[in-house]
């Protein structure tokens, strides 16, 4: 956990927020940034002053060619007790009556499914609508004795939920090293023994196929990788697609239906969407 250090705070205003946010988190993680706080219009990114280098700012220029605009502001953060800060600001997430996502400093509940995470200055705390949408549907149709692939797993919440619901095996994938470290810690806290984490993209999975595929990433990546998902999905298997705005549903549906996948469910929460498809002959 981050504490007892002096930090540079790099505040970013990003437009469009997605996929800009995901791209920048991945790049800044590689440059030794230790924490990220999501904001409505961007990110707050933290790096120890001893690791700061102004050359970090060079990563913004190539993004302009991709149509991503970034405004940045630099500030100095005094030493803080990050554990105490998170305990003050992180609240449990209740999903229906049968699931809660909480931290180890919260009191134990009597709810059937408790997911315990170590909240850090990073993403994936269970508060996001897309995570909640997928969990709600998994609770309705548990992946009992199924092989699950979790793409864009972040801190591992959906992978943990899948194991708690009786999955046979889970392969968890993310491109961010910070996510990998956080996910592995959370797997250990939840005593998971059926999850394998893979650092990288869908390409790191070779010959395996899956009964259930969970995808919680931005729409451009989904569209780009859709054919790979189709090839990894077993016949009569289900794929859950989320991580994009409801306004982008038709773009995603049009792409996925070219692969002969049948739309089974369409769910929305606030401005976010979940689409569930099935694979048929």
N, C-alpha and C positions, 0 to 999 in steps of 0.2 A: 504494500500500500504506500502511496505517495505521502511523505510527511518530512518535516524538519529539513526542508531545502528551500532555496530561493529560486523562483521560477520566472521565466518569460511567458507572458500570456499573449498569444497571437489570436486576435479576434478577427473572424472572417465573415463577411457578408457575401453570400454566394447566390448567383442567379444564372440558370435555374438551379434550385436547391438539389434536385435529383437529375442527373447522376453526379453533379459536382461534389456533393458531400461525401459520397462513397469513394470517389477517386482521390479526394484530398486526404481523407482518413488513411487510406492505404499508403499514399506517398509519404505523409508526415510520420506515420508509424515507422517506416523504414529509416527516417531521418532522426530517430531516437526521441520523438515526442512521447510523453508518458501518459497523457490523458486528454480526453475530448469530452466536451459538454455540448450537447445539441441545443441549438436555439431555433426559434421559428424561422429565421432568415439566414442561418448559417451555423458556425461553430465557434467555440472557444477552445483553443489548443494550447497545451502546457508542455514546456520543456525546461529542464534545469538550466540555469544561467551558464553553468560550466560546459554545457553541450550546445549552446546557441551559436549559430553562425549566420550572418546576413545572407549568405548564398542560398539559404533555405528559400528566400523570396523568389529565386529564379524559377521555381517550379510552377509559378502562376502563369508565366508568359505562354508556354505551350498550350495551356487550357483555352486561351483566347481563340486559337485556331479551331477548337472544338465547339465554339460558341458559348463557352462558360466564362462569365464575368466574376472576378473576385476583388472585393475591396478589403484591404487589410489594415489593422491597427495594432501597434505593439505597446505592451505595458509591462511593468514589473510587479510581481506578486510577492508580498512578504511571506515569511514562513507561516504555514498554516498547519493545523492538525486536521489532515484530510479525513481521517476516520470519523472524527467528531462532526465535521461538516456534512459528510454523507448521512450520518445517523440522524441529523437534524432535518434533512431534506428528502430522504428516500422513504416512501411509504409503501406498504404492501399492496399488491394488485390482486383483487378478487375477481375471478372469472366464474360467473354463476355461483352455485352453491357447492361445487365439488373440486375447485382448484384455487390455490392461492400461490402467488409468487412473492416470496419474502426474503429478507436477509437473515443472517444468523443472529443479528442483534434484536430481532423481533421475537415476541413470545410465540411459542409453538401453538398451533391451532388444532381443532378436531376435524378439520376439513380432510376429505379423503386423499386428495393429491396435493402435497406441499412440494413446491420447487424452491429450494433454498439457493440463493446466489450471493456472491460476494460483490456488492455494488461498488464500482470504481468510477473514476472519471472517464467513462467510456459509454458505448451504446449497448443496448440490449438488456434493459432492466425489466421488460415485460409491460411497460406502460404504453408502448406503441400499439395502435389499433390493428396493424397487420399481424402482429404476434398474437393478439387476443382473438382475432378472427379465425386463425388457423387452429388455435387451441380449442376454441368453442366447437369446431367441426370434428376435431380428433376425439373430443369427449363424446360426441354423438355416435361416431363410428370408430371405435378404438382399433389401432393396428395390431390386433392380437395375433401373435405368432407370425408376423409379417416382417419382411426385410424393408427397412426404411432408408432413404437417402435424404439428408437435410442439406440443402444448398443455400449458402449465405447464412450460415448458422449463428454468426455473431458470438454471443456469450453462451450458446448451447441450450437455450431454454426449450426449443422445440424438440431437440434430441433427447433431453432429459424427460420431457413430457411423454415422448414416444416410448421410452423404456418403462416408465411408470405405468403405462397403459398396456404393457405386456408384449411389446415387440420382440421379435426373434433376434434382430441385429440392426444396428444403426451405423451408417457411415455419415460423418459430419464434415462438411467442406466449407472453408472460408479462405479468402485471399490475404487476410490481415493477420500478422503475427501477434498483435495485441489481442485480437479475438481468440487466437489459438491458446495463448497463455491463460486468458480468463476462462475460456470454456473448459480447459483441462482441470483447472482449479474447481470449477463448479461441478464437473463430473465426479470429482473426488468427494466433495462435500455431500453430494446426493447419493453416494455409494453406488454409482453406475458402473457396470462391468460389461455392458453390451454395446458400448459406443466406441468407435474408432474415429479419431480426428485426422483429417487430411488437409494440409496447407496447399492451396492452389485453386484451380478452376475445375470444371467438370472433367477436364482431360486427365486428372490424376486417377480417375476411376476407369479401369480397363474393361475387363470382360464381364463384370457383374451386372445383373439386372435386379430390379426392385419391384415389390408389390405396391409400395407407396413412395412418392417423391414429394418433398416439401420444398418449395422455392419461395424465398422471401427476399427478393432483390428488385432493383429498379427495372422498368419495362424494356429499356434498350438491350440490356443483357439477356433478358428472357427471350426477346425476339431473335437475338443473335444465336443463342444456344438452344433454341426450341427443338431442333432436330436431334440434338444429343440427348435431350430429356426423353424424347420419343423412343430412341434406341435403347435407353436404359430402363424403360418401363415395361414390366411384364404384361402379357395379354390379360385383359380385364382388371389391370391395375389402375390406381387413381393418382393423379398429379394435382397438387394444391399450388396455385399460383397467386402470390400476393407481393406487396411492396410497391404498388403503383396506385395512382389516383383513379377514382371512379371514371373520370373524364377520359382515361386511356383504355378503358375496358374493350371497346370495339376494335381498337388496333391490335390488342393482344388476342382477342377471340378470333379475329380474321386470320392471324398468323397460325394459331394453334389448330384451327379447323382444317387448314390445308394439309395437316399431318394425319387426318382421319381420326382425330380424337373428338369424342362426343362431350359437349358441355352438360354437366350434371347439376351443378349448383352455382348460383351467383349471389354473393353476400356483400353487404356494404356496412361500414361503420364510419360515421362522419364523412370525410372526403376520400376514404381509402376503400379498396376493393379486394375481394377474394374470389377467384374462379376455380372451380373443381372440374376436371375433365377425366374421362375414362377411356381406356384403350380397348378397341373392339377389332374383330377380324375384318 
